[in-house]
Amino acid sequence: MKRAELITNLLCYENRANLMFATGQTRNKIDEIYDDDDLSEEFKIY
């Protein structure tokens, strides 16, 4: 694998992990604020 390709792949994985973390944090905050089962279901990560 070329070095540039490897670096690009690592950046993509890091961005995906950050996005998943941010989505989880957002869902937790929504649960805190509204504490609504229906709302938390919509934002659940599958």
PETAQUI-V326283 format. One record per residue. N is the residue number from 0. SS is DSSP state (H for helix, E for strand, - for the rest). PHI is phi in degrees with one decimal (* if undefined). Layout:
n:N ss:SS phi:PHI
n:N ss:SS phi:PHI
This chain:
n:0 ss:- phi:*
n:1 ss:- phi:-68.9
n:2 ss:H phi:-62.1
n:3 ss:H phi:-62.7
n:4 ss:H phi:-65.1
n:5 ss:H phi:-62.8
n:6 ss:H phi:-62.4
n:7 ss:H phi:-60.7
n:8 ss:H phi:-62.6
n:9 ss:H phi:-62.2
n:10 ss:H phi:-64.4
n:11 ss:H phi:-63.1
n:12 ss:H phi:-64.8
n:13 ss:H phi:-64.9
n:14 ss:H phi:-64.0
n:15 ss:H phi:-64.1
n:16 ss:H phi:-64.3
n:17 ss:H phi:-63.7
n:18 ss:H phi:-65.2
n:19 ss:H phi:-63.6
n:20 ss:H phi:-64.2
n:21 ss:H phi:-63.0
n:22 ss:H phi:-63.8
n:23 ss:H phi:-63.4
n:24 ss:H phi:-64.7
n:25 ss:H phi:-61.7
n:26 ss:H phi:-63.4
n:27 ss:H phi:-62.5
n:28 ss:H phi:-66.4
n:29 ss:H phi:-62.6
n:30 ss:H phi:-60.7
n:31 ss:H phi:-62.3
n:32 ss:H phi:-71.8
n:33 ss:H phi:-97.3
n:34 ss:- phi:48.0
n:35 ss:- phi:-119.2
n:36 ss:H phi:-59.4
n:37 ss:H phi:-62.6
n:38 ss:H phi:-67.4
n:39 ss:H phi:-66.4
n:40 ss:H phi:-63.0
n:41 ss:H phi:-64.3
n:42 ss:- phi:-99.1
n:43 ss:- phi:-67.8
n:44 ss:- phi:-89.1
n:45 ss:- phi:-89.4
